[in-house]
Amino acid sequence: MNAKHTLNIPESPLPRLVIIGGGFAGIALVKALNKNDFQIVVIDQNNYHTFQPLLYQVATGGLEPDAIAYPLRKYVKRFGNLFFRLAEVKQLEPDSKQLLTTQGVLNYDYLIIATGAQTNYFGNDNLERYTMGMKTIPEALNLRSLILQNLEKAIVTKDPLKRQALMNFVIVGGGPTGVELAGALAELKRFVFKEEYHDLKMDDMQVFLIEGSERLLGGMSEKSSKNTLDFLKKLGVQVFLNCRINDYDGNKVVIENSSSIASENVIWAAGVKATSIGGMENASTGQANRLITDAFSRVKGFDNCFAIGDVALMEGDPHYPDGHPQVAPVAIQQAELLAKNLSRLVNSKTLQSFKYRDKGSMATIGRNKAVVDIAGLFFSGSFAWFVWLFVHLMAIVGFKNRVATLLQWFSNYINFNSALRLIIRPYQPKK
Ligand SMILES: Cc1cc2nc3c(=O)[nH]c(=O)nc-3n(C[C@H](O)[C@H](O)[C@H](O)COP(=O)(O)OP(=O)(O)OC[C@H]3O[C@@H](n4cnc5c(N)ncnc54)[C@H](O)[C@@H]3O)c2cc1C
């Protein structure tokens, strides 16, 4: 094979297994795979893994971005037949078992698609253009800059309407991301901005949380939804339920009942869709473009091609007829089973089907405020908050990141202030 066709991956007597995506699913698979069975190539468009659950803390200055990112090369350093390539996969050519990437072409014997999900704007170009997404570290940093820039602009403008638009924060989507962001912004206003922007009337800063369904945190218990609503209201967040956004032009949010909110800070956390790659057009897809797989993660209609994590919609589990929730534990558990099944496959053994073990869900609203649903128990408040902190701390990838996060959280807790509010890379809003 021509070297330019191999992304400089050496030939090997072992079958080549290519993993697209170094997210939760991709790295769990790398960890669990038997390295003697395959030559393994991980491809990602970033050279780091992102711990998405804490992105909102980067956006609100609670954590440094480095604390929630982990270099993917650290996973490959110890194994001779494990390779990482920084490239975006553009196209799959299933007949020739090739991937076309931004760095060249790569052949595979087994392909694992673990490309995750991206923000879904439901075809509305204005929302895509003018609202802020919250799926990646660059997006979280953009949001951090925008929040701080707009407060600086609010101080100097003489136009009261413009000032109010700069101080109105509208978050669309009442899932965990929207709730956590709304709580963090309300606390910033209360504990930090009121002191540091004493020359701005901080009572004018408004945080709106807009949710299309009848309750927040729709994936959690009704009790947790209600507690979350109460917590947010106490923090001064204006929550609108059963409310949908029709449009946003960069200045004004149009709500479906024809009311509107003037805002230059609109965060879109209202939906995701699977991140597909070209060449999969003939694959069967389900809701939000997810690739339909069988209970062994095999993509329907494609040979030796598997999909795991957010991108996959696994059929066959009667408890999850619309697919499993797009959360990290599903991605990790699917990856761990797939690692075992791939070994079984090459050794001609029977494959095991996937069963999701739901260990519960949780969300934090702010200092000493969280909600947890575990094994039929629902609790909230300080204890839930400590459970949330502990679980997230343990889940962060890398010992150094865990220590950095713990120290930062401790400092934030005792000082009521993180001091990470730097506009290092100014954000240029699209107009
Ligand atoms: C803001 C936010 C908060 C969340 N909070 C929680 C939470 O509290 N608890 C929870 O369990 N889950 C949470 N989730 C969901 C959780 O992060 C996802 O379920 C999980 O990341 C899915 O893992 P994955 O490996 O499928 O995808 P990802 O982790 O998204 O990884 C996909 C990888 O694929 C790479 N990639 C994509 N396309 C290409 C391409 N064409 N070429 C090369 N590389 C590519 C990406 O760069 C990325 O590294 C949250 C998600 C977000 C966005």
The ligand as a Gaussian input file, in Angstrom:
#p B3LYP/6-31G(d) Opt

LIG

0 1
 C      -22.617000      20.582000      27.735000
 C      -22.814000      19.095000      27.912000
 C      -23.032000      18.581000      29.179000
 C      -23.197000      17.211000      29.369000
 N      -23.393000      16.733000      30.628000
 C      -23.465000      15.403000      30.823000
 C      -23.584000      14.868000      32.153000
 O      -23.641000      15.613000      33.129000
 N      -23.610000      13.515000      32.302000
 C      -23.537000      12.676000      31.226000
 O      -23.533000      11.464000      31.406000
 N      -23.452000      13.142000      29.969000
 C      -23.406000      14.477000      29.751000
 N      -23.301000      14.972000      28.477000
 C      -23.327000      14.018000      27.357000
 C      -21.990000      13.329000      27.190000
 O      -20.960000      14.288000      27.145000
 C      -22.049000      12.512000      25.899000
 O      -23.049000      11.541000      26.068000
 C      -20.719000      11.827000      25.629000
 O      -19.730000      12.793000      25.371000
 C      -20.849000      10.880000      24.432000
 O      -19.607000      10.314000      24.164000
 P      -19.190000       9.995000      22.655000
 O      -17.858000       9.335000      22.741000
 O      -20.287000       9.316000      21.962000
 O      -19.039000      11.426000      21.950000
 P      -18.066000      12.626000      22.304000
 O      -17.601000      12.561000      23.698000
 O      -18.787000      13.843000      21.850000
 O      -16.809000      12.390000      21.365000
 C      -16.868000      12.453000      19.971000
 C      -15.464000      12.678000      19.436000
 O      -15.487000      12.503000      18.023000
 C      -14.693000      13.484000      17.416000
 N      -15.187000      13.630000      16.046000
 C      -16.462000      13.903000      15.656000
 N      -16.550000      13.899000      14.310000
 C      -15.311000      13.620000      13.846000
 C      -14.771000      13.478000      12.533000
 N      -15.532000      13.582000      11.440000
 N      -13.459000      13.204000      12.419000
 C      -12.685000      13.081000      13.518000
 N      -13.157000      13.194000      14.785000
 C      -14.444000      13.450000      14.939000
 C      -14.899000      14.709000      18.286000
 O      -13.830000      15.623000      18.140000
 C      -14.950000      14.089000      19.675000
 O      -13.681000      14.025000      20.283000
 C      -23.139000      16.335000      28.262000
 C      -22.913000      16.860000      26.989000
 C      -22.751000      18.226000      26.816000
 C      -22.494000      18.788000      25.430000

